[in-house]
Amino acid sequence: MARLIIPLGQTYTVHDKVFSEVVLREPSYKEIFMDGLGRPQDWQPTPDGAVVVTYPSVVDAYLQKIVVEPGYECLSGLAALDAIKLERAVCGFFREPMGSEKQPTG
């Protein structure tokens, strides 16, 4: 499974661990579908058009399972901007890279 290193904006010391990055592994089929976590974001219709809604509880449920280092228990003291970096990383696992769609052949 792919691993992703998220550099943080500062160095943290939590539970005798010093870290300035968080390593995540890619979520598995089991976690997404069998465990029922689903997607951390969804498109929702509004009168002004569709908007993306992010579900913080789903993001956190994934982080509980996919943090490799320094350990999920060390994340509680992260600053807001670093927490948002982790949210974006989790949501990024569910997006296809730009240009990855196959073009139809004729």
C-alpha angles and dihedrals in degrees: 000000000000119000126209126202115210113198112214128217093240143013118265132199114203128157091352091305120121114201142160098180138043123220117212130186123214115268115253132231088250093057095044100043113008095043089040099231092135123179122338091218136038139180113248125191119237132175088260096048137281121321132190115248119198119206108215093194091056092047089051092046089056093047089054088060106032106042107112099175139052089004131255092263089066096059099076094086098049118130117247096258092050091048089053090051089058092047090053091048093052092048090046091065087067097053126084115234113257112271094018095117114105115241116233114258122220 
